[in-house]
Amino acid sequence: MFVCPHATGGGRSNHVWRAGDKVVKLYRSDAHNPLFANDPDRERAMLRALSGTGMAPRYVAHGLWQGQAWLMYTHVCGARWESDPSHVARILSIVHDQAKPRGLPFGCNGSEALAQQTRQIVAAASQGTTLLDRAPQGVVPPTSQLCLIHGDPVPGNIVAHNGTLALIDWQCPQLGDPAEDLALFLSPAMQLTYRGRVLSRQEEAEFVTAYPHPRVVARYYALKPWFHWRMAAYCAWRGETDARDLELAEI
């Protein structure tokens, strides 16, 4: 039986269609993002590596269409994450405990690397230069305990299904500091964008209590000023980019 494909909602970087229990993602080659990579090779590799774990969709096929990469995978039938941050903490810890895949790029590690990335984001946004005056003080050194990180574990990429959680949109995994994933999930900007409200103090406490590696939690809090500074720069860039795209669409 042929099932007519239809576009799915929520995609901010690529074109995505669903037909029955299959999803096809067509990657935009012009979708440059200074914080979140859009790498079809990395996503394909991670879906294959995590096959059978239930933490990611199952890889089906991939190829090229008119020079653009596409990926087919199984649809995770469920609902976008809304509540129980402790469950997210546990699934992220499982991701972080996976074997280190080969071929992944290194993520930002330490306050100096985060500051450098933030300055690059500010440079890409013409209206964000005042953020340079808000740079945090001090130094948090890099960690040697790198692991697999999702790189974009925001509420829109966490699906609740069958009593568990799965992570989708594996376009920017890295070998990096696990505090990065904690920061992106806890980010007020990302929670507001995808869930419509920020986490309460109680919800944040539930998350950090459930995450089983206290040193990573302590590292997140040490780097929190840099994570917030970088996100402010990203939001400035995102707002400017979205406004420009809207103007072009109206021409």
Contacts in CASP RR format, 6 or more apart in sequence:
PFRMAT RR
TARGET T0000
AUTHOR 0000-0000-0000
METHOD contacts of the structure
MODEL  1
MFVCPHATGGGRSNHVWRAGDKVVKLYRSDAHNPLFANDPDRERAMLRAL
SGTGMAPRYVAHGLWQGQAWLMYTHVCGARWESDPSHVARILSIVHDQAK
PRGLPFGCNGSEALAQQTRQIVAAASQGTTLLDRAPQGVVPPTSQLCLIH
GDPVPGNIVAHNGTLALIDWQCPQLGDPAEDLALFLSPAMQLTYRGRVLS
RQEEAEFVTAYPHPRVVARYYALKPWFHWRMAAYCAWRGETDARDLELAE
I
3 19 0 8 1.000
3 20 0 8 1.000
4 19 0 8 1.000
5 17 0 8 1.000
5 18 0 8 1.000
5 19 0 8 1.000
5 24 0 8 1.000
6 17 0 8 1.000
6 18 0 8 1.000
6 19 0 8 1.000
7 15 0 8 1.000
7 16 0 8 1.000
7 17 0 8 1.000
8 16 0 8 1.000
8 17 0 8 1.000
8 18 0 8 1.000
8 23 0 8 1.000
9 16 0 8 1.000
10 16 0 8 1.000
10 156 0 8 1.000
13 27 0 8 1.000
13 28 0 8 1.000
13 31 0 8 1.000
13 33 0 8 1.000
13 36 0 8 1.000
13 38 0 8 1.000
13 171 0 8 1.000
14 25 0 8 1.000
14 26 0 8 1.000
14 27 0 8 1.000
14 28 0 8 1.000
14 31 0 8 1.000
14 38 0 8 1.000
14 171 0 8 1.000
15 25 0 8 1.000
15 26 0 8 1.000
15 28 0 8 1.000
16 23 0 8 1.000
16 24 0 8 1.000
16 25 0 8 1.000
16 26 0 8 1.000
17 23 0 8 1.000
17 24 0 8 1.000
17 26 0 8 1.000
18 24 0 8 1.000
18 75 0 8 1.000
20 75 0 8 1.000
21 74 0 8 1.000
21 75 0 8 1.000
21 77 0 8 1.000
22 60 0 8 1.000
22 72 0 8 1.000
22 73 0 8 1.000
22 74 0 8 1.000
22 75 0 8 1.000
23 57 0 8 1.000
23 72 0 8 1.000
23 73 0 8 1.000
23 74 0 8 1.000
23 75 0 8 1.000
24 70 0 8 1.000
24 71 0 8 1.000
24 72 0 8 1.000
25 40 0 8 1.000
25 43 0 8 1.000
25 70 0 8 1.000
25 71 0 8 1.000
25 72 0 8 1.000
25 73 0 8 1.000
26 65 0 8 1.000
26 68 0 8 1.000
26 69 0 8 1.000
26 70 0 8 1.000
27 38 0 8 1.000
27 40 0 8 1.000
27 68 0 8 1.000
27 69 0 8 1.000
27 70 0 8 1.000
27 71 0 8 1.000
28 38 0 8 1.000
28 68 0 8 1.000
29 67 0 8 1.000
29 68 0 8 1.000
31 38 0 8 1.000
32 38 0 8 1.000
34 117 0 8 1.000
34 120 0 8 1.000
34 121 0 8 1.000
34 124 0 8 1.000
34 234 0 8 1.000
34 237 0 8 1.000
35 117 0 8 1.000
35 121 0 8 1.000
35 230 0 8 1.000
35 234 0 8 1.000
36 151 0 8 1.000
36 152 0 8 1.000
36 171 0 8 1.000
36 172 0 8 1.000
37 171 0 8 1.000
37 172 0 8 1.000
38 171 0 8 1.000
38 172 0 8 1.000
39 171 0 8 1.000
39 172 0 8 1.000
40 62 0 8 1.000
40 69 0 8 1.000
40 70 0 8 1.000
40 71 0 8 1.000
40 171 0 8 1.000
41 69 0 8 1.000
42 104 0 8 1.000
42 170 0 8 1.000
42 171 0 8 1.000
42 172 0 8 1.000
42 173 0 8 1.000
43 71 0 8 1.000
43 169 0 8 1.000
43 170 0 8 1.000
43 171 0 8 1.000
43 173 0 8 1.000
44 59 0 8 1.000
44 62 0 8 1.000
44 71 0 8 1.000
45 101 0 8 1.000
45 103 0 8 1.000
46 56 0 8 1.000
46 101 0 8 1.000
46 170 0 8 1.000
46 173 0 8 1.000
47 56 0 8 1.000
47 57 0 8 1.000
47 58 0 8 1.000
47 59 0 8 1.000
47 71 0 8 1.000
47 73 0 8 1.000
47 170 0 8 1.000
48 59 0 8 1.000
49 98 0 8 1.000
49 101 0 8 1.000
50 56 0 8 1.000
50 98 0 8 1.000
50 170 0 8 1.000
51 58 0 8 1.000
51 59 0 8 1.000
52 58 0 8 1.000
54 164 0 8 1.000
54 166 0 8 1.000
55 91 0 8 1.000
55 94 0 8 1.000
55 95 0 8 1.000
55 165 0 8 1.000
55 166 0 8 1.000
55 167 0 8 1.000
56 166 0 8 1.000
56 167 0 8 1.000
56 168 0 8 1.000
56 170 0 8 1.000
57 73 0 8 1.000
57 74 0 8 1.000
57 75 0 8 1.000
57 76 0 8 1.000
57 166 0 8 1.000
57 168 0 8 1.000
58 73 0 8 1.000
58 74 0 8 1.000
59 71 0 8 1.000
59 72 0 8 1.000
59 73 0 8 1.000
60 72 0 8 1.000
60 73 0 8 1.000
60 74 0 8 1.000
61 71 0 8 1.000
61 72 0 8 1.000
62 69 0 8 1.000
62 70 0 8 1.000
62 71 0 8 1.000
62 72 0 8 1.000
63 69 0 8 1.000
63 70 0 8 1.000
63 71 0 8 1.000
64 70 0 8 1.000
76 159 0 8 1.000
76 161 0 8 1.000
76 166 0 8 1.000
76 168 0 8 1.000
77 161 0 8 1.000
78 159 0 8 1.000
78 160 0 8 1.000
78 161 0 8 1.000
79 159 0 8 1.000
79 160 0 8 1.000
79 161 0 8 1.000
80 155 0 8 1.000
80 156 0 8 1.000
80 158 0 8 1.000
80 159 0 8 1.000
80 160 0 8 1.000
80 194 0 8 1.000
81 88 0 8 1.000
81 155 0 8 1.000
81 156 0 8 1.000
81 158 0 8 1.000
81 159 0 8 1.000
81 160 0 8 1.000
81 165 0 8 1.000
81 195 0 8 1.000
82 155 0 8 1.000
82 160 0 8 1.000
82 195 0 8 1.000
84 206 0 8 1.000
85 185 0 8 1.000
85 199 0 8 1.000
85 203 0 8 1.000
85 204 0 8 1.000
85 206 0 8 1.000
85 207 0 8 1.000
85 210 0 8 1.000
86 206 0 8 1.000
86 207 0 8 1.000
86 209 0 8 1.000
86 210 0 8 1.000
87 165 0 8 1.000
87 210 0 8 1.000
88 153 0 8 1.000
88 158 0 8 1.000
88 165 0 8 1.000
88 185 0 8 1.000
88 207 0 8 1.000
89 206 0 8 1.000
89 207 0 8 1.000
89 208 0 8 1.000
89 209 0 8 1.000
89 210 0 8 1.000
89 211 0 8 1.000
90 210 0 8 1.000
90 211 0 8 1.000
90 212 0 8 1.000
91 158 0 8 1.000
91 164 0 8 1.000
91 165 0 8 1.000
91 167 0 8 1.000
92 150 0 8 1.000
92 153 0 8 1.000
92 178 0 8 1.000
92 181 0 8 1.000
92 182 0 8 1.000
92 185 0 8 1.000
92 211 0 8 1.000
93 211 0 8 1.000
93 212 0 8 1.000
93 213 0 8 1.000
95 148 0 8 1.000
95 149 0 8 1.000
95 150 0 8 1.000
95 167 0 8 1.000
95 181 0 8 1.000
96 147 0 8 1.000
96 148 0 8 1.000
96 149 0 8 1.000
96 178 0 8 1.000
96 181 0 8 1.000
96 213 0 8 1.000
96 216 0 8 1.000
97 147 0 8 1.000
98 147 0 8 1.000
98 148 0 8 1.000
99 148 0 8 1.000
100 146 0 8 1.000
100 147 0 8 1.000
100 148 0 8 1.000
100 175 0 8 1.000
101 148 0 8 1.000
101 173 0 8 1.000
101 175 0 8 1.000
104 148 0 8 1.000
104 173 0 8 1.000
104 174 0 8 1.000
104 175 0 8 1.000
105 174 0 8 1.000
105 175 0 8 1.000
106 146 0 8 1.000
106 174 0 8 1.000
106 175 0 8 1.000
106 176 0 8 1.000
107 113 0 8 1.000
107 149 0 8 1.000
107 174 0 8 1.000
107 175 0 8 1.000
107 176 0 8 1.000
107 177 0 8 1.000
107 180 0 8 1.000
108 114 0 8 1.000
108 117 0 8 1.000
108 176 0 8 1.000
108 177 0 8 1.000
108 180 0 8 1.000
109 142 0 8 1.000
109 143 0 8 1.000
109 146 0 8 1.000
109 176 0 8 1.000
109 177 0 8 1.000
110 140 0 8 1.000
110 141 0 8 1.000
110 142 0 8 1.000
110 143 0 8 1.000
110 177 0 8 1.000
110 223 0 8 1.000
110 226 0 8 1.000
111 136 0 8 1.000
111 138 0 8 1.000
111 139 0 8 1.000
111 140 0 8 1.000
111 141 0 8 1.000
111 223 0 8 1.000
111 226 0 8 1.000
112 139 0 8 1.000
112 142 0 8 1.000
113 142 0 8 1.000
114 223 0 8 1.000
114 226 0 8 1.000
114 227 0 8 1.000
114 229 0 8 1.000
114 230 0 8 1.000
115 135 0 8 1.000
115 136 0 8 1.000
115 226 0 8 1.000
115 229 0 8 1.000
117 230 0 8 1.000
118 131 0 8 1.000
118 135 0 8 1.000
118 226 0 8 1.000
118 229 0 8 1.000
118 230 0 8 1.000
118 233 0 8 1.000
119 132 0 8 1.000
121 230 0 8 1.000
121 233 0 8 1.000
121 234 0 8 1.000
121 236 0 8 1.000
121 237 0 8 1.000
122 128 0 8 1.000
122 129 0 8 1.000
122 131 0 8 1.000
122 132 0 8 1.000
122 233 0 8 1.000
122 236 0 8 1.000
122 237 0 8 1.000
124 237 0 8 1.000
125 233 0 8 1.000
125 236 0 8 1.000
125 237 0 8 1.000
125 240 0 8 1.000
125 241 0 8 1.000
126 240 0 8 1.000
127 236 0 8 1.000
127 240 0 8 1.000
128 233 0 8 1.000
128 236 0 8 1.000
128 237 0 8 1.000
131 229 0 8 1.000
131 232 0 8 1.000
131 233 0 8 1.000
131 236 0 8 1.000
134 229 0 8 1.000
134 232 0 8 1.000
135 229 0 8 1.000
136 225 0 8 1.000
136 226 0 8 1.000
136 229 0 8 1.000
140 219 0 8 1.000
140 222 0 8 1.000
140 223 0 8 1.000
140 226 0 8 1.000
142 177 0 8 1.000
143 177 0 8 1.000
143 179 0 8 1.000
143 219 0 8 1.000
145 178 0 8 1.000
145 215 0 8 1.000
146 175 0 8 1.000
146 176 0 8 1.000
146 177 0 8 1.000
147 175 0 8 1.000
147 176 0 8 1.000
147 178 0 8 1.000
148 173 0 8 1.000
148 174 0 8 1.000
148 175 0 8 1.000
148 176 0 8 1.000
149 173 0 8 1.000
149 174 0 8 1.000
149 175 0 8 1.000
149 176 0 8 1.000
149 177 0 8 1.000
149 178 0 8 1.000
149 180 0 8 1.000
149 181 0 8 1.000
150 157 0 8 1.000
150 167 0 8 1.000
150 170 0 8 1.000
150 172 0 8 1.000
150 173 0 8 1.000
150 181 0 8 1.000
151 172 0 8 1.000
151 173 0 8 1.000
151 174 0 8 1.000
151 180 0 8 1.000
151 181 0 8 1.000
151 184 0 8 1.000
152 169 0 8 1.000
152 171 0 8 1.000
152 172 0 8 1.000
152 184 0 8 1.000
153 167 0 8 1.000
153 181 0 8 1.000
153 184 0 8 1.000
153 185 0 8 1.000
154 184 0 8 1.000
154 185 0 8 1.000
154 187 0 8 1.000
154 190 0 8 1.000
154 191 0 8 1.000
154 193 0 8 1.000
154 194 0 8 1.000
155 185 0 8 1.000
155 190 0 8 1.000
155 191 0 8 1.000
155 194 0 8 1.000
155 195 0 8 1.000
156 194 0 8 1.000
157 167 0 8 1.000
157 168 0 8 1.000
157 169 0 8 1.000
158 165 0 8 1.000
158 166 0 8 1.000
158 167 0 8 1.000
158 168 0 8 1.000
159 165 0 8 1.000
159 166 0 8 1.000
159 167 0 8 1.000
159 168 0 8 1.000
174 180 0 8 1.000
177 219 0 8 1.000
177 223 0 8 1.000
178 213 0 8 1.000
178 216 0 8 1.000
179 216 0 8 1.000
179 219 0 8 1.000
179 220 0 8 1.000
179 223 0 8 1.000
180 227 0 8 1.000
182 207 0 8 1.000
182 208 0 8 1.000
182 211 0 8 1.000
182 216 0 8 1.000
182 217 0 8 1.000
182 220 0 8 1.000
183 220 0 8 1.000
183 223 0 8 1.000
183 224 0 8 1.000
183 227 0 8 1.000
184 190 0 8 1.000
185 207 0 8 1.000
186 199 0 8 1.000
186 204 0 8 1.000
186 207 0 8 1.000
186 220 0 8 1.000
187 227 0 8 1.000
187 228 0 8 1.000
187 231 0 8 1.000
188 198 0 8 1.000
188 199 0 8 1.000
189 231 0 8 1.000
189 234 0 8 1.000
189 235 0 8 1.000
190 231 0 8 1.000
191 197 0 8 1.000
191 198 0 8 1.000
191 199 0 8 1.000
192 198 0 8 1.000
199 207 0 8 1.000
208 217 0 8 1.000
208 220 0 8 1.000
211 217 0 8 1.000
220 227 0 8 1.000
END
